Amino acid sequence: MFPGTHAESTPEKTAVVMADGRTLTYRELDESSARLAQYWWSEGIRPDDRVAVLAENCAEYFTVVWAALRSGLHLTPVNWHFSSVEVAHVIADSGARSVVVSTRFAPLLAEALADVDGCADRLVFGGDHAGFDRYEQILARMPAERLVDEPRGDFMMYTSGTTGHPKGVKRDLSGRDVRNPRQPYLVPLLGLDQQTVTMTPAPLYHAAPLFLSIATQVAGGTVVCPDAFDPEQSLVLIERHRVTHSQWVPTHFHRLLALPQEVRERYDVSSLRVASHTAAPCPPHLKRAMIDWWGPVLHEYYGGSEGVGMTYCTSPEWLAHPGTVGRPIVGQVHVCDDDGRELDAGEIGLIYFEPPGAALNYHNDDAKTRSVSHPAHPSWSTLGDIGHVDEDGYLYLSDRATFMIISGGVNIYPQETENALLEHASVRDAAVFGVPHEEMGEEVVALVELADDAKGSAALASEMIEFVRARIAHYKAPRRVQFVTDLPRTPTGKLLKREVRESYLAGEG
């Protein structure tokens, strides 16, 4: 099933409704995505080619997605928080033949593409921008007819890199027609159907909200799509549209619970059947508070954009196994020691997923692929988390093998931030790590060892934060910079980051 199917049976049914009331029916979604698919075909873009989209949450986003999925293309949603350098890397590394951008981010894309060869096809919607073709004009002159062949495309998501640029995950395409009745696993898992109304307040460049939204449209439901998250507006939209399914991260829950009691009680959320959350560990007290408020409708996932595996649990399961992230529903879980030996239930080790299909392969980065692979079973991949399974097969996370930071549900790899800091003339050495933050889960802190001729000050700390923000996405930049006289390293030069972090936390009390 895909929008074309629903356009034939329920053409005027709403496929997308924005917070401002703008809607897109299944007929409109089918026609607009067919027009864009026709345009790409006319430009010589063929199945297995790559395209990209850089835009805020908007109705056009779904047109671009379905145009790619009905053309056998790999679509890369670009993170609009990225710096121009990061955007340039994603476009170049993916090999995107075409990119669609909103006027809001056209200046960012123009700056990024200044030094990128290829990707000459650039469409902008919502207004004009020099060097870009107008999306609305292109679509208006193309036929709203299906391509002769419509093999199913897929997403090519990019994840933050542990040591450098974001890494792409490109999967082999099935070759099946887009109308093939095989449905995404989320459809039966969450009970999605034509009566489903899904709300996703997170940016669509993230895998979880995008995949749930697309699964909802596969099932013929309606997607309510705010352009940004606002806690009270979320409650308004749930009540107004009788939302049945929704997608969150723990930071959203924190901000919802921070609303005054009288505000929370003002809105009817009884329509909710599933409120799924993922991307970051949810503190047990926070999850219990949400279940007390919304009822046993919280569903939790654990997985990653890599798509090698996933665990899942309902509210009743979580209440019976507090702290679990569920049992595997995609792939198998293996918990192993440092030598790769599989451990028994209750023993803590590195978590690997054995995927149900092809092994993980990072695009253009074999070294990264090898670094996350099991030493004896190369098809098993780890997301870098440590934990254990209980006797019932439920997985629990206890730590991370790497120093990855999760802030507001977004992964941040400290090495990227350290690399940016080390470019500053006043920085001799730097250590970046996450510290607990009540609302965001963690926040980014940097300890900096200054060069001989530099003197620490609040002004210099602020300057360094802005220096990093000019090079990588703002959310990866430190919120705090503190100066130290020495950062401990081993004789071989390895930074003793765990020691540094523990000392910092002890000093902070």
C-alpha positions, 0 to 999 in steps of 0.5 A: 500500500502507498498513497496512490492506492489510497488516492484511488479509494479515499482521494479526499482523505487527509494524508497530512495536516500541519499545525497551522491547518494546511492539509494535503489529501491523498489525491494531492500527495499522490499527484505531487509525488508522481509529478516530482518522480516524473521530473527526476526521470526526465533528468536522467535519475534512475533507480538506485540513484540518490536524492536528498531533502533539506527542510523543516517539517512541512507538507512538501517533505512528504511529497519528496519522500514519496516521490523517491520511494515510488522511483526506486531511489535512496533518499537522504533527509539532511539534518538542518542543524548541521553546519554548511561543512557537514551538509556539504559532506552528506550531499557529496558522500551520498552522491545525491543527484538532486536536492530539494530545499525550503527557502528557510534553508536555501542559504545554508545549502547554497553555502554548502554546495559552493565547494561540492562537485555534482548535484547540479539539480537543485529545487527550492520551494516556498520562494526563490533563491539564486541558483535554484529552480523553483519547485512549484514551477517544475511540478506544475509542468510535469504530468501527474501520471505514474512512471511505467515502473515504480520500484520501491526506494528506501531511506539513506540515513546519516548518523553522527560520526564517532571520529569525524563526519556523519556516516551514511547507511545505504541498503540494497533495494528489493526491486519490489513494486511500490504497491507490493502489499508487504507492509512496514513492521510498524503497521501491525506492531502498533495497529496502524490503520485508516483510522489512525491519526499520528502526531510526530513533533520531532524533526522529520530528518530523524528516523523514528518520526519519519518512519512512523509517519510513512508507516501511517500513510502506508496504512491510510491514516492521517499524519499531524505534523507540527513544525516544532515541538511546543508542550501545550500546543502538543496537547492542543493538537492531540485533543483537536485531531483526536490523535491516536498514535504519537512519537516522543523522546524523554525530553518531550515528556519532561517538558510536558510534565513541567506544564502547570497541573491546571494546563495539563488537565485542560486537554483531553488526551483520551484518544491516545492508544500508543505514545511511543518513545525512543532515542534516549534512556527514559528515567524511570520516574519520568516514565511512571509519571507519564503512564500515571497521566496518559495511562498504559499507552507508552511503547518503547523502542531501542535501536538505531538509524543503522536498522540492524535490530530493535527491541520493544516493550509496552507499558504493562511489560515495562511495569513488570520489568522496570527499566527494560527497553524490551525484547527484540522484535527485529534481529537477535540480541547478543550480550558479549564480553570484551573477547566477544564471548556470549554471556549468560542472562544477567551478565553485563557486556557489550550489546550486539544485534544480529540483523535479520537481513544483510549486515550493516555497511556504512557507506564509504567507510569500511573502517567504521563498519569493522569497528562496530562488528563482532570479532567472530561474527562480522554480521553482528553489529553494536550501537555501543551500549552496555547492558544485560538481558534477564531470564525472560529475554528483556534487555536492560541498558546500563552504560555506553562503551563509548563516550557518546552523549545523548542530549534531547534524544540526539546522539553527539560524539565527543570526538567531533567536538574535540576536533573542532575545539582543537582547531582554535589557536588558544587550545592545546588539548580538549576533553569533551563529555556529557554530564547529567541534565534534568531536562535534556538527559545530558549536556555537553561540557568541554575541559580545555588546556590552553596554549602557553600564550592564552589566558582563560576568561569567560569571554574566551570560553564564549568565543570557543563555543561560537568557534565550534558552532561555526564548524559543526551543528550547534547542538554538538557544541559545548554548553560550558567550557572550563579551563584546566592546567593539564588533561591526563593522558597515558604514555601512549597519548590516550586521553583518560576521559573517564577519569576526567569526567568522574573528577569533574562530576565529583567537583560539581557535587 
